[in-house]
Amino acid sequence: MKCLDCGAEMEQGTSECVGAGFESWYEFTSETEKRKKGIAGSLTRQTITIPSTLAENPAWHCPRCRKVLIWVDSKE
């Protein structure tokens, strides 16, 4: 797989959550939602929850620009 950032070939492997505390997760916010401003924007901003689990997930690492792409399911 080619890196989305620099175009170099990425190495395939796995990622897993290590040492995550109770009630930890990630959220995805689209660029459109990030443009919402002020209190009204923060109250109506839509995010997608990405749970951090102890399971292994497919992942790709770019040794050139040191980015990692992780393939995980979202809750929505």
PQR file of N, CA, C, O and H, with PARSE charges and radii, in Angstrom:
ATOM      1  N   MET A   1       0.844  -1.168   0.000 -0.4000 1.5000
ATOM      2  CA  MET A   1       0.000   0.000   0.000 -0.0000 2.0000
ATOM      3  C   MET A   1       0.897   1.242   0.000  0.5500 1.7000
ATOM      4  O   MET A   1       1.916   1.289   0.689 -0.5500 1.4000
ATOM      5  N   LYS A   2       0.503   2.226  -0.773 -0.4000 1.5000
ATOM      6  CA  LYS A   2       1.246   3.481  -0.833 -0.0000 2.0000
ATOM      7  C   LYS A   2       0.778   4.427   0.271  0.5500 1.7000
ATOM      8  O   LYS A   2      -0.413   4.489   0.579 -0.5500 1.4000
ATOM      9  H   LYS A   2      -0.325   2.187  -1.333  0.4000 1.0000
ATOM     10  N   CYS A   3       1.710   5.157   0.860 -0.4000 1.5000
ATOM     11  CA  CYS A   3       1.407   6.125   1.910 -0.0000 2.0000
ATOM     12  C   CYS A   3       0.557   7.255   1.338  0.5500 1.7000
ATOM     13  O   CYS A   3       0.869   7.792   0.275 -0.5500 1.4000
ATOM     14  H   CYS A   3       2.677   5.107   0.611  0.4000 1.0000
ATOM     15  N   LEU A   4      -0.500   7.610   2.029 -0.4000 1.5000
ATOM     16  CA  LEU A   4      -1.372   8.692   1.593 -0.0000 2.0000
ATOM     17  C   LEU A   4      -0.701  10.053   1.731  0.5500 1.7000
ATOM     18  O   LEU A   4      -1.132  11.023   1.108 -0.5500 1.4000
ATOM     19  H   LEU A   4      -0.753   7.173   2.893  0.4000 1.0000
ATOM     20  N   ASP A   5       0.350  10.131   2.542 -0.4000 1.5000
ATOM     21  CA  ASP A   5       1.025  11.399   2.801 -0.0000 2.0000
ATOM     22  C   ASP A   5       2.184  11.641   1.833  0.5500 1.7000
ATOM     23  O   ASP A   5       2.260  12.701   1.211 -0.5500 1.4000
ATOM     24  H   ASP A   5       0.700   9.343   3.049  0.4000 1.0000
ATOM     25  N   CYS A   6       3.082  10.665   1.703 -0.4000 1.5000
ATOM     26  CA  CYS A   6       4.294  10.897   0.900 -0.0000 2.0000
ATOM     27  C   CYS A   6       4.402   9.990  -0.326  0.5500 1.7000
ATOM     28  O   CYS A   6       5.257  10.224  -1.180 -0.5500 1.4000
ATOM     29  H   CYS A   6       3.020   9.804   2.209  0.4000 1.0000
ATOM     30  N   GLY A   7       3.556   8.958  -0.434 -0.4000 1.5000
ATOM     31  CA  GLY A   7       3.563   8.082  -1.599 -0.0000 2.0000
ATOM     32  C   GLY A   7       4.523   6.904  -1.530  0.5500 1.7000
ATOM     33  O   GLY A   7       4.567   6.095  -2.457 -0.5500 1.4000
ATOM     34  H   GLY A   7       2.862   8.768   0.260  0.4000 1.0000
ATOM     35  N   ALA A   8       5.297   6.791  -0.448 -0.4000 1.5000
ATOM     36  CA  ALA A   8       6.235   5.668  -0.298 -0.0000 2.0000
ATOM     37  C   ALA A   8       5.470   4.376   0.008  0.5500 1.7000
ATOM     38  O   ALA A   8       4.319   4.410   0.441 -0.5500 1.4000
ATOM     39  H   ALA A   8       5.261   7.449   0.305  0.4000 1.0000
ATOM     40  N   GLU A   9       6.124   3.254  -0.222 -0.4000 1.5000
ATOM     41  CA  GLU A   9       5.515   1.960   0.087 -0.0000 2.0000
ATOM     42  C   GLU A   9       5.454   1.781   1.599  0.5500 1.7000
ATOM     43  O   GLU A   9       6.439   2.024   2.297 -0.5500 1.4000
ATOM     44  H   GLU A   9       7.059   3.226  -0.574  0.4000 1.0000
ATOM     45  N   MET A  10       4.288   1.352   2.110 -0.4000 1.5000
ATOM     46  CA  MET A  10       4.105   1.147   3.546 -0.0000 2.0000
ATOM     47  C   MET A  10       4.287  -0.323   3.888  0.5500 1.7000
ATOM     48  O   MET A  10       4.044  -1.195   3.054 -0.5500 1.4000
ATOM     49  H   MET A  10       3.488   1.155   1.543  0.4000 1.0000
ATOM     50  N   GLU A  11       4.716  -0.596   5.118 -0.4000 1.5000
ATOM     51  CA  GLU A  11       4.844  -1.980   5.577 -0.0000 2.0000
ATOM     52  C   GLU A  11       3.585  -2.360   6.349  0.5500 1.7000
ATOM     53  O   GLU A  11       3.093  -1.583   7.168 -0.5500 1.4000
ATOM     54  H   GLU A  11       4.914   0.113   5.796  0.4000 1.0000
ATOM     55  N   GLN A  12       3.066  -3.562   6.085 -0.4000 1.5000
ATOM     56  CA  GLN A  12       1.847  -4.020   6.742 -0.0000 2.0000
ATOM     57  C   GLN A  12       2.179  -4.719   8.044  0.5500 1.7000
ATOM     58  O   GLN A  12       3.185  -5.421   8.151 -0.5500 1.4000
ATOM     59  H   GLN A  12       3.466  -4.193   5.420  0.4000 1.0000
ATOM     60  N   GLY A  13       1.316  -4.518   9.039 -0.4000 1.5000
ATOM     61  CA  GLY A  13       1.464  -5.174  10.332 -0.0000 2.0000
ATOM     62  C   GLY A  13       0.164  -5.079  11.102  0.5500 1.7000
ATOM     63  O   GLY A  13      -0.909  -5.074  10.499 -0.5500 1.4000
ATOM     64  H   GLY A  13       0.499  -3.947   8.952  0.4000 1.0000
ATOM     65  N   THR A  14       0.236  -5.004  12.407 -0.4000 1.5000
ATOM     66  CA  THR A  14      -0.950  -4.860  13.234 -0.0000 2.0000
ATOM     67  C   THR A  14      -0.706  -3.776  14.283  0.5500 1.7000
ATOM     68  O   THR A  14       0.435  -3.453  14.611 -0.5500 1.4000
ATOM     69  H   THR A  14       1.108  -5.008  12.897  0.4000 1.0000
ATOM     70  N   SER A  15      -1.792  -3.228  14.798 -0.4000 1.5000
ATOM     71  CA  SER A  15      -1.716  -2.299  15.922 -0.0000 2.0000
ATOM     72  C   SER A  15      -2.659  -2.816  16.997  0.5500 1.7000
ATOM     73  O   SER A  15      -3.639  -3.499  16.700 -0.5500 1.4000
ATOM     74  H   SER A  15      -2.719  -3.490  14.532  0.4000 1.0000
ATOM     75  N   GLU A  16      -2.360  -2.491  18.226 -0.4000 1.5000
ATOM     76  CA  GLU A  16      -3.249  -2.848  19.314 -0.0000 2.0000
ATOM     77  C   GLU A  16      -3.145  -1.797  20.396  0.5500 1.7000
ATOM     78  O   GLU A  16      -2.119  -1.134  20.543 -0.5500 1.4000
ATOM     79  H   GLU A  16      -1.563  -1.936  18.466  0.4000 1.0000
ATOM     80  N   CYS A  17      -4.199  -1.655  21.137 -0.4000 1.5000
ATOM     81  CA  CYS A  17      -4.239  -0.697  22.235 -0.0000 2.0000
ATOM     82  C   CYS A  17      -3.529  -1.331  23.425  0.5500 1.7000
ATOM     83  O   CYS A  17      -3.904  -2.417  23.866 -0.5500 1.4000
ATOM     84  H   CYS A  17      -5.033  -2.194  21.017  0.4000 1.0000
ATOM     85  N   VAL A  18      -2.514  -0.664  23.940 -0.4000 1.5000
ATOM     86  CA  VAL A  18      -1.731  -1.192  25.054 -0.0000 2.0000
ATOM     87  C   VAL A  18      -1.886  -0.252  26.242  0.5500 1.7000
ATOM     88  O   VAL A  18      -1.595   0.939  26.133 -0.5500 1.4000
ATOM     89  H   VAL A  18      -2.209   0.218  23.581  0.4000 1.0000
ATOM     90  N   GLY A  19      -2.335  -0.773  27.360 -0.4000 1.5000
ATOM     91  CA  GLY A  19      -2.435   0.021  28.579 -0.0000 2.0000
ATOM     92  C   GLY A  19      -3.540   1.054  28.572  0.5500 1.7000
ATOM     93  O   GLY A  19      -3.451   2.051  29.289 -0.5500 1.4000
ATOM     94  H   GLY A  19      -2.571  -1.741  27.448  0.4000 1.0000
ATOM     95  N   ALA A  20      -4.585   0.842  27.778 -0.4000 1.5000
ATOM     96  CA  ALA A  20      -5.694   1.797  27.754 -0.0000 2.0000
ATOM     97  C   ALA A  20      -6.499   1.690  29.041  0.5500 1.7000
ATOM     98  O   ALA A  20      -6.773   0.593  29.527 -0.5500 1.4000
ATOM     99  H   ALA A  20      -4.657   0.032  27.196  0.4000 1.0000
ATOM    100  N   GLY A  21      -6.865   2.817  29.575 -0.4000 1.5000
ATOM    101  CA  GLY A  21      -7.668   2.837  30.786 -0.0000 2.0000
ATOM    102  C   GLY A  21      -9.128   2.588  30.488  0.5500 1.7000
ATOM    103  O   GLY A  21      -9.548   2.557  29.331 -0.5500 1.4000
ATOM    104  H   GLY A  21      -6.642   3.708  29.180  0.4000 1.0000
ATOM    105  N   PHE A  22      -9.884   2.414  31.532 -0.4000 1.5000
ATOM    106  CA  PHE A  22     -11.329   2.231  31.398 -0.0000 2.0000
ATOM    107  C   PHE A  22     -11.927   3.492  30.788  0.5500 1.7000
ATOM    108  O   PHE A  22     -11.539   4.602  31.152 -0.5500 1.4000
ATOM    109  H   PHE A  22      -9.543   2.440  32.472  0.4000 1.0000
ATOM    110  N   GLU A  23     -12.864   3.329  29.867 -0.4000 1.5000
ATOM    111  CA  GLU A  23     -13.530   4.462  29.219 -0.0000 2.0000
ATOM    112  C   GLU A  23     -12.589   5.282  28.344  0.5500 1.7000
ATOM    113  O   GLU A  23     -12.593   6.509  28.431 -0.5500 1.4000
ATOM    114  H   GLU A  23     -13.179   2.427  29.571  0.4000 1.0000
ATOM    115  N   SER A  24     -11.798   4.648  27.518 -0.4000 1.5000
ATOM    116  CA  SER A  24     -10.980   5.398  26.573 -0.0000 2.0000
ATOM    117  C   SER A  24     -11.452   5.102  25.158  0.5500 1.7000
ATOM    118  O   SER A  24     -11.865   3.983  24.852 -0.5500 1.4000
ATOM    119  H   SER A  24     -11.795   3.650  27.447  0.4000 1.0000
ATOM    120  N   TRP A  25     -11.388   6.115  24.294 -0.4000 1.5000
ATOM    121  CA  TRP A  25     -11.817   5.977  22.916 -0.0000 2.0000
ATOM    122  C   TRP A  25     -11.201   7.096  22.097  0.5500 1.7000
ATOM    123  O   TRP A  25     -10.606   8.029  22.637 -0.5500 1.4000
ATOM    124  H   TRP A  25     -11.053   7.024  24.542  0.4000 1.0000
ATOM    125  N   TYR A  26     -11.355   6.986  20.777 -0.4000 1.5000
ATOM    126  CA  TYR A  26     -10.950   8.034  19.843 -0.0000 2.0000
ATOM    127  C   TYR A  26     -12.209   8.562  19.176  0.5500 1.7000
ATOM    128  O   TYR A  26     -13.227   7.871  19.143 -0.5500 1.4000
ATOM    129  H   TYR A  26     -11.838   6.228  20.338  0.4000 1.0000
ATOM    130  N   GLU A  27     -12.154   9.770  18.648 -0.4000 1.5000
ATOM    131  CA  GLU A  27     -13.260  10.320  17.879 -0.0000 2.0000
ATOM    132  C   GLU A  27     -12.741  10.856  16.554  0.5500 1.7000
ATOM    133  O   GLU A  27     -11.659  11.440  16.484 -0.5500 1.4000
ATOM    134  H   GLU A  27     -11.327  10.332  18.675  0.4000 1.0000
ATOM    135  N   PHE A  28     -13.533  10.648  15.501 -0.4000 1.5000
ATOM    136  CA  PHE A  28     -13.251  11.204  14.187 -0.0000 2.0000
ATOM    137  C   PHE A  28     -14.179  12.386  13.966  0.5500 1.7000
ATOM    138  O   PHE A  28     -15.382  12.285  14.205 -0.5500 1.4000
ATOM    139  H   PHE A  28     -14.412  10.174  15.559  0.4000 1.0000
ATOM    140  N   THR A  29     -13.624  13.515  13.508 -0.4000 1.5000
ATOM    141  CA  THR A  29     -14.410  14.696  13.162 -0.0000 2.0000
ATOM    142  C   THR A  29     -14.050  15.094  11.741  0.5500 1.7000
ATOM    143  O   THR A  29     -12.875  15.291  11.431 -0.5500 1.4000
ATOM    144  H   THR A  29     -12.646  13.597  13.313  0.4000 1.0000
ATOM    145  N   SER A  30     -15.049  15.214  10.876 -0.4000 1.5000
ATOM    146  CA  SER A  30     -14.794  15.584   9.482 -0.0000 2.0000
ATOM    147  C   SER A  30     -14.365  17.046   9.395  0.5500 1.7000
ATOM    148  O   SER A  30     -14.607  17.827  10.316 -0.5500 1.4000
ATOM    149  H   SER A  30     -16.003  15.054  11.128  0.4000 1.0000
ATOM    150  N   GLU A  31     -13.736  17.404   8.299 -0.4000 1.5000
ATOM    151  CA  GLU A  31     -13.321  18.791   8.079 -0.0000 2.0000
ATOM    152  C   GLU A  31     -14.541  19.717   8.047  0.5500 1.7000
ATOM    153  O   GLU A  31     -14.461  20.854   8.514 -0.5500 1.4000
ATOM    154  H   GLU A  31     -13.540  16.769   7.551  0.4000 1.0000
ATOM    155  N   THR A  32     -15.669  19.246   7.501 -0.4000 1.5000
ATOM    156  CA  THR A  32     -16.899  20.050   7.476 -0.0000 2.0000
ATOM    157  C   THR A  32     -17.367  20.361   8.883  0.5500 1.7000
ATOM    158  O   THR A  32     -17.737  21.496   9.182 -0.5500 1.4000
ATOM    159  H   THR A  32     -15.734  18.323   7.122  0.4000 1.0000
ATOM    160  N   GLU A  33     -17.352  19.363   9.746 -0.4000 1.5000
ATOM    161  CA  GLU A  33     -17.795  19.574  11.128 -0.0000 2.0000
ATOM    162  C   GLU A  33     -16.824  20.472  11.888  0.5500 1.7000
ATOM    163  O   GLU A  33     -17.247  21.250  12.743 -0.5500 1.4000
ATOM    164  H   GLU A  33     -17.051  18.440   9.503  0.4000 1.0000
ATOM    165  N   LYS A  34     -15.537  20.374  11.591 -0.4000 1.5000
ATOM    166  CA  LYS A  34     -14.542  21.212  12.267 -0.0000 2.0000
ATOM    167  C   LYS A  34     -14.728  22.694  11.955  0.5500 1.7000
ATOM    168  O   LYS A  34     -14.323  23.551  12.742 -0.5500 1.4000
ATOM    169  H   LYS A  34     -15.194  19.741  10.896  0.4000 1.0000
ATOM    170  N   ARG A  35     -15.343  23.000  10.803 -0.4000 1.5000
ATOM    171  CA  ARG A  35     -15.551  24.393  10.415 -0.0000 2.0000
ATOM    172  C   ARG A  35     -16.678  25.064  11.191  0.5500 1.7000
ATOM    173  O   ARG A  35     -16.815  26.286  11.136 -0.5500 1.4000
ATOM    174  H   ARG A  35     -15.671  22.304  10.165  0.4000 1.0000
ATOM    175  N   LYS A  36     -17.482  24.297  11.908 -0.4000 1.5000
ATOM    176  CA  LYS A  36     -18.555  24.892  12.709 -0.0000 2.0000
ATOM    177  C   LYS A  36     -17.938  25.699  13.843  0.5500 1.7000
ATOM    178  O   LYS A  36     -17.058  25.205  14.548 -0.5500 1.4000
ATOM    179  H   LYS A  36     -17.371  23.304  11.952  0.4000 1.0000
ATOM    180  N   LYS A  37     -18.384  26.919  14.020 -0.4000 1.5000
ATOM    181  CA  LYS A  37     -17.767  27.838  14.982 -0.0000 2.0000
ATOM    182  C   LYS A  37     -18.714  28.173  16.136  0.5500 1.7000
ATOM    183  O   LYS A  37     -19.929  28.004  16.037 -0.5500 1.4000
ATOM    184  H   LYS A  37     -19.099  27.320  13.448  0.4000 1.0000
ATOM    185  N   GLY A  38     -18.132  28.644  17.210 -0.4000 1.5000
ATOM    186  CA  GLY A  38     -18.885  29.159  18.342 -0.0000 2.0000
ATOM    187  C   GLY A  38     -19.553  28.078  19.176  0.5500 1.7000
ATOM    188  O   GLY A  38     -19.336  26.883  18.978 -0.5500 1.4000
ATOM    189  H   GLY A  38     -17.145  28.781  17.290  0.4000 1.0000
ATOM    190  N   ILE A  39     -20.366  28.534  20.109 -0.4000 1.5000
ATOM    191  CA  ILE A  39     -21.065  27.614  21.007 -0.0000 2.0000
ATOM    192  C   ILE A  39     -22.031  26.738  20.234  0.5500 1.7000
ATOM    193  O   ILE A  39     -22.106  25.532  20.471 -0.5500 1.4000
ATOM    194  H   ILE A  39     -20.543  29.506  20.269  0.4000 1.0000
ATOM    195  N   ALA A  40     -22.776  27.339  19.305 -0.4000 1.5000
ATOM    196  CA  ALA A  40     -23.725  26.557  18.507 -0.0000 2.0000
ATOM    197  C   ALA A  40     -23.001  25.468  17.719  0.5500 1.7000
ATOM    198  O   ALA A  40     -23.498  24.349  17.594 -0.5500 1.4000
ATOM    199  H   ALA A  40     -22.715  28.319  19.112  0.4000 1.0000
ATOM    200  N   GLY A  41     -21.825  25.805  17.189 -0.4000 1.5000
ATOM    201  CA  GLY A  41     -21.052  24.819  16.442 -0.0000 2.0000
ATOM    202  C   GLY A  41     -20.578  23.678  17.308  0.5500 1.7000
ATOM    203  O   GLY A  41     -20.621  22.518  16.898 -0.5500 1.4000
ATOM    204  H   GLY A  41     -21.422  26.714  17.290  0.4000 1.0000
ATOM    205  N   SER A  42     -20.120  24.007  18.519 -0.4000 1.5000
ATOM    206  CA  SER A  42     -19.629  22.954  19.401 -0.0000 2.0000
ATOM    207  C   SER A  42     -20.766  22.064  19.902  0.5500 1.7000
ATOM    208  O   SER A  42     -20.549  20.890  20.201 -0.5500 1.4000
ATOM    209  H   SER A  42     -20.086  24.950  18.851  0.4000 1.0000
ATOM    210  N   LEU A  43     -21.975  22.618  19.996 -0.4000 1.5000
ATOM    211  CA  LEU A  43     -23.120  21.830  20.458 -0.0000 2.0000
ATOM    212  C   LEU A  43     -23.721  20.963  19.360  0.5500 1.7000
ATOM    213  O   LEU A  43     -24.373  19.961  19.654 -0.5500 1.4000
ATOM    214  H   LEU A  43     -22.152  23.572  19.753  0.4000 1.0000
ATOM    215  N   THR A  44     -23.513  21.333  18.102 -0.4000 1.5000
ATOM    216  CA  THR A  44     -24.090  20.561  16.992 -0.0000 2.0000
ATOM    217  C   THR A  44     -23.052  19.749  16.226  0.5500 1.7000
ATOM    218  O   THR A  44     -23.400  19.054  15.272 -0.5500 1.4000
ATOM    219  H   THR A  44     -22.984  22.147  17.863  0.4000 1.0000
ATOM    220  N   ARG A  45     -21.803  19.825  16.621 -0.4000 1.5000
ATOM    221  CA  ARG A  45     -20.732  19.109  15.906 -0.0000 2.0000
ATOM    222  C   ARG A  45     -20.959  17.601  16.008  0.5500 1.7000
ATOM    223  O   ARG A  45     -21.164  17.061  17.096 -0.5500 1.4000
ATOM    224  H   ARG A  45     -21.521  20.390  17.396  0.4000 1.0000
ATOM    225  N   GLN A  46     -20.919  16.936  14.860 -0.4000 1.5000
ATOM    226  CA  GLN A  46     -21.107  15.489  14.797 -0.0000 2.0000
ATOM    227  C   GLN A  46     -19.750  14.796  14.747  0.5500 1.7000
ATOM    228  O   GLN A  46     -18.904  15.139  13.921 -0.5500 1.4000
ATOM    229  H   GLN A  46     -20.753  17.374  13.976  0.4000 1.0000
ATOM    230  N   THR A  47     -19.543  13.829  15.625 -0.4000 1.5000
ATOM    231  CA  THR A  47     -18.310  13.047  15.621 -0.0000 2.0000
ATOM    232  C   THR A  47     -18.653  11.567  15.510  0.5500 1.7000
ATOM    233  O   THR A  47     -19.785  11.164  15.774 -0.5500 1.4000
ATOM    234  H   THR A  47     -20.230  13.551  16.296  0.4000 1.0000
ATOM    235  N   ILE A  48     -17.692  10.779  15.125 -0.4000 1.5000
ATOM    236  CA  ILE A  48     -17.845   9.327  15.035 -0.0000 2.0000
ATOM    237  C   ILE A  48     -16.910   8.716  16.059  0.5500 1.7000
ATOM    238  O   ILE A  48     -15.708   8.981  16.048 -0.5500 1.4000
ATOM    239  H   ILE A  48     -16.772  11.106  14.909  0.4000 1.0000
ATOM    240  N   THR A  49     -17.458   7.899  16.941 -0.4000 1.5000
ATOM    241  CA  THR A  49     -16.668   7.277  17.997 -0.0000 2.0000
ATOM    242  C   THR A  49     -15.939   6.050  17.470  0.5500 1.7000
ATOM    243  O   THR A  49     -16.519   5.206  16.787 -0.5500 1.4000
ATOM    244  H   THR A  49     -18.434   7.683  16.949  0.4000 1.0000
ATOM    245  N   ILE A  50     -14.670   5.970  17.799 -0.4000 1.5000
ATOM    246  CA  ILE A  50     -13.828   4.828  17.431 -0.0000 2.0000
ATOM    247  C   ILE A  50     -13.349   4.212  18.735  0.5500 1.7000
ATOM    248  O   ILE A  50     -12.491   4.784  19.407 -0.5500 1.4000
ATOM    249  H   ILE A  50     -14.199   6.655  18.354  0.4000 1.0000
ATOM    250  N   PRO A  51     -13.891   3.050  19.106 -0.5600 1.5000
ATOM    251  CA  PRO A  51     -13.484   2.460  20.386  0.2800 2.0000
ATOM    252  C   PRO A  51     -12.035   1.995  20.356  0.5500 1.7000
ATOM    253  O   PRO A  51     -11.557   1.496  19.337 -0.5500 1.4000
ATOM    254  N   SER A  52     -11.348   2.160  21.466 -0.4000 1.5000
ATOM    255  CA  SER A  52      -9.991   1.610  21.575 -0.0000 2.0000
ATOM    256  C   SER A  52     -10.112   0.293  22.316  0.5500 1.7000
ATOM    257  O   SER A  52     -10.412   0.259  23.509 -0.5500 1.4000
ATOM    258  H   SER A  52     -11.737   2.565  22.293  0.4000 1.0000
ATOM    259  N   THR A  53      -9.878  -0.774  21.603 -0.4000 1.5000
ATOM    260  CA  THR A  53     -10.005  -2.106  22.177 -0.0000 2.0000
ATOM    261  C   THR A  53      -8.628  -2.746  22.276  0.5500 1.7000
ATOM    262  O   THR A  53      -7.665  -2.280  21.666 -0.5500 1.4000
ATOM    263  H   THR A  53      -9.634  -0.747  20.634  0.4000 1.0000
ATOM    264  N   LEU A  54      -8.553  -3.792  23.033 -0.4000 1.5000
ATOM    265  CA  LEU A  54      -7.292  -4.514  23.169 -0.0000 2.0000
ATOM    266  C   LEU A  54      -7.041  -5.474  22.019  0.5500 1.7000
ATOM    267  O   LEU A  54      -6.005  -6.137  21.976 -0.5500 1.4000
ATOM    268  H   LEU A  54      -9.335  -4.171  23.528  0.4000 1.0000
ATOM    269  N   ALA A  55      -7.987  -5.551  21.082 -0.4000 1.5000
ATOM    270  CA  ALA A  55      -7.826  -6.437  19.935 -0.0000 2.0000
ATOM    271  C   ALA A  55      -6.787  -5.876  18.971  0.5500 1.7000
ATOM    272  O   ALA A  55      -6.565  -4.667  18.913 -0.5500 1.4000
ATOM    273  H   ALA A  55      -8.829  -5.012  21.116  0.4000 1.0000
ATOM    274  N   GLU A  56      -6.160  -6.763  18.222 -0.4000 1.5000
ATOM    275  CA  GLU A  56      -5.234  -6.327  17.188 -0.0000 2.0000
ATOM    276  C   GLU A  56      -6.026  -5.865  15.974  0.5500 1.7000
ATOM    277  O   GLU A  56      -7.058  -6.448  15.641 -0.5500 1.4000
ATOM    278  H   GLU A  56      -6.341  -7.746  18.268  0.4000 1.0000
ATOM    279  N   ASN A  57      -5.545  -4.821  15.318 -0.4000 1.5000
ATOM    280  CA  ASN A  57      -6.168  -4.286  14.113 -0.0000 2.0000
ATOM    281  C   ASN A  57      -5.131  -4.232  12.999  0.5500 1.7000
ATOM    282  O   ASN A  57      -3.956  -3.977  13.262 -0.5500 1.4000
ATOM    283  H   ASN A  57      -4.706  -4.347  15.589  0.4000 1.0000
ATOM    284  N   PRO A  58      -5.556  -4.472  11.743 -0.5600 1.5000
ATOM    285  CA  PRO A  58      -4.617  -4.336  10.634  0.2800 2.0000
ATOM    286  C   PRO A  58      -4.083  -2.904  10.589  0.5500 1.7000
ATOM    287  O   PRO A  58      -4.826  -1.956  10.841 -0.5500 1.4000
ATOM    288  N   ALA A  59      -2.804  -2.747  10.270 -0.4000 1.5000
ATOM    289  CA  ALA A  59      -2.200  -1.422  10.219 -0.0000 2.0000
ATOM    290  C   ALA A  59      -1.063  -1.409   9.204  0.5500 1.7000
ATOM    291  O   ALA A  59      -0.488  -2.447   8.877 -0.5500 1.4000
ATOM    292  H   ALA A  59      -2.200  -3.517  10.065  0.4000 1.0000
ATOM    293  N   TRP A  60      -0.752  -0.204   8.709 -0.4000 1.5000
ATOM    294  CA  TRP A  60       0.340  -0.005   7.779 -0.0000 2.0000
ATOM    295  C   TRP A  60       1.192   1.145   8.290  0.5500 1.7000
ATOM    296  O   TRP A  60       0.664   2.153   8.758 -0.5500 1.4000
ATOM    297  H   TRP A  60      -1.219   0.639   8.974  0.4000 1.0000
ATOM    298  N   HIS A  61       2.512   0.998   8.202 -0.4000 1.5000
ATOM    299  CA  HIS A  61       3.459   2.001   8.699 -0.0000 2.0000
ATOM    300  C   HIS A  61       4.326   2.494   7.548  0.5500 1.7000
ATOM    301  O   HIS A  61       4.831   1.700   6.755 -0.5500 1.4000
ATOM    302  H   HIS A  61       2.941   0.179   7.821  0.4000 1.0000
ATOM    303  N   CYS A  62       4.493   3.820   7.463 -0.4000 1.5000
ATOM    304  CA  CYS A  62       5.385   4.400   6.463 -0.0000 2.0000
ATOM    305  C   CYS A  62       6.720   4.716   7.127  0.5500 1.7000
ATOM    306  O   CYS A  62       6.789   5.593   7.989 -0.5500 1.4000
ATOM    307  H   CYS A  62       4.082   4.465   8.107  0.4000 1.0000
ATOM    308  N   PRO A  63       7.784   4.010   6.737 -0.5600 1.5000
ATOM    309  CA  PRO A  63       9.083   4.274   7.346  0.2800 2.0000
ATOM    310  C   PRO A  63       9.669   5.632   6.930  0.5500 1.7000
ATOM    311  O   PRO A  63      10.538   6.160   7.624 -0.5500 1.4000
ATOM    312  N   ARG A  64       9.211   6.197   5.817 -0.4000 1.5000
ATOM    313  CA  ARG A  64       9.756   7.479   5.357 -0.0000 2.0000
ATOM    314  C   ARG A  64       9.212   8.642   6.193  0.5500 1.7000
ATOM    315  O   ARG A  64       9.992   9.420   6.742 -0.5500 1.4000
ATOM    316  H   ARG A  64       8.506   5.768   5.254  0.4000 1.0000
ATOM    317  N   CYS A  65       7.886   8.769   6.296 -0.4000 1.5000
ATOM    318  CA  CYS A  65       7.319   9.925   7.009 -0.0000 2.0000
ATOM    319  C   CYS A  65       6.757   9.561   8.383  0.5500 1.7000
ATOM    320  O   CYS A  65       6.214  10.409   9.090 -0.5500 1.4000
ATOM    321  H   CYS A  65       7.253   8.137   5.850  0.4000 1.0000
ATOM    322  N   ARG A  66       6.898   8.277   8.749 -0.4000 1.5000
ATOM    323  CA  ARG A  66       6.549   7.792  10.091 -0.0000 2.0000
ATOM    324  C   ARG A  66       5.062   7.961  10.425  0.5500 1.7000
ATOM    325  O   ARG A  66       4.711   8.292  11.557 -0.5500 1.4000
ATOM    326  H   ARG A  66       7.340   7.588   8.174  0.4000 1.0000
ATOM    327  N   LYS A  67       4.202   7.735   9.444 -0.4000 1.5000
ATOM    328  CA  LYS A  67       2.764   7.748   9.657 -0.0000 2.0000
ATOM    329  C   LYS A  67       2.279   6.308   9.793  0.5500 1.7000
ATOM    330  O   LYS A  67       2.872   5.385   9.235 -0.5500 1.4000
ATOM    331  H   LYS A  67       4.488   7.467   8.524  0.4000 1.0000
ATOM    332  N   VAL A  68       1.179   6.128  10.552 -0.4000 1.5000
ATOM    333  CA  VAL A  68       0.565   4.810  10.705 -0.0000 2.0000
ATOM    334  C   VAL A  68      -0.904   4.916  10.317  0.5500 1.7000
ATOM    335  O   VAL A  68      -1.612   5.808  10.783 -0.5500 1.4000
ATOM    336  H   VAL A  68       0.697   6.878  11.005  0.4000 1.0000
ATOM    337  N   LEU A  69      -1.354   4.014   9.472 -0.4000 1.5000
ATOM    338  CA  LEU A  69      -2.751   3.915   9.069 -0.0000 2.0000
ATOM    339  C   LEU A  69      -3.315   2.675   9.743  0.5500 1.7000
ATOM    340  O   LEU A  69      -2.806   1.573   9.538 -0.5500 1.4000
ATOM    341  H   LEU A  69      -0.778   3.290   9.093  0.4000 1.0000
ATOM    342  N   ILE A  70      -4.369   2.842  10.552 -0.4000 1.5000
ATOM    343  CA  ILE A  70      -4.967   1.726  11.293 -0.0000 2.0000
ATOM    344  C   ILE A  70      -6.382   1.498  10.774  0.5500 1.7000
ATOM    345  O   ILE A  70      -7.152   2.448  10.631 -0.5500 1.4000
ATOM    346  H   ILE A  70      -4.782   3.737  10.719  0.4000 1.0000
ATOM    347  N   TRP A  71      -6.721   0.266  10.495 -0.4000 1.5000
ATOM    348  CA  TRP A  71      -8.026  -0.102   9.966 -0.0000 2.0000
ATOM    349  C   TRP A  71      -8.892  -0.607  11.123  0.5500 1.7000
ATOM    350  O   TRP A  71      -8.743  -1.750  11.553 -0.5500 1.4000
ATOM    351  H   TRP A  71      -6.095  -0.506  10.611  0.4000 1.0000
ATOM    352  N   VAL A  72      -9.798   0.241  11.628 -0.4000 1.5000
ATOM    353  CA  VAL A  72     -10.649  -0.119  12.774 -0.0000 2.0000
ATOM    354  C   VAL A  72     -12.104   0.176  12.452  0.5500 1.7000
ATOM    355  O   VAL A  72     -12.400   1.022  11.609 -0.5500 1.4000
ATOM    356  H   VAL A  72      -9.919   1.170  11.278  0.4000 1.0000
ATOM    357  N   ASP A  73     -13.013  -0.522  13.124 -0.4000 1.5000
ATOM    358  CA  ASP A  73     -14.437  -0.273  12.990 -0.0000 2.0000
ATOM    359  C   ASP A  73     -14.835   0.889  13.889  0.5500 1.7000
ATOM    360  O   ASP A  73     -14.241   1.102  14.946 -0.5500 1.4000
ATOM    361  H   ASP A  73     -12.772  -1.209  13.809  0.4000 1.0000
ATOM    362  N   SER A  74     -15.856   1.647  13.453 -0.4000 1.5000
ATOM    363  CA  SER A  74     -16.404   2.714  14.281 -0.0000 2.0000
ATOM    364  C   SER A  74     -17.714   2.225  14.899  0.5500 1.7000
ATOM    365  O   SER A  74     -18.260   1.205  14.476 -0.5500 1.4000
ATOM    366  H   SER A  74     -16.338   1.475  12.594  0.4000 1.0000
ATOM    367  N   LYS A  75     -18.213   2.947  15.892 -0.4000 1.5000
ATOM    368  CA  LYS A  75     -19.479   2.562  16.523 -0.0000 2.0000
ATOM    369  C   LYS A  75     -20.677   2.999  15.700  0.5500 1.7000
ATOM    370  O   LYS A  75     -21.756   2.420  15.832 -0.5500 1.4000
ATOM    371  H   LYS A  75     -17.770   3.775  16.235  0.4000 1.0000
ATOM    372  N   GLU A  76     -20.514   4.005  14.856 -0.4000 1.5000
ATOM    373  CA  GLU A  76     -21.625   4.506  14.033 -0.0000 2.0000
ATOM    374  C   GLU A  76     -21.538   3.945  12.648  0.5500 1.7000
ATOM    375  O   GLU A  76     -22.383   4.249  11.805 -0.5500 1.4000
ATOM    376  H   GLU A  76     -19.639   4.475  14.748  0.4000 1.0000
TER
END
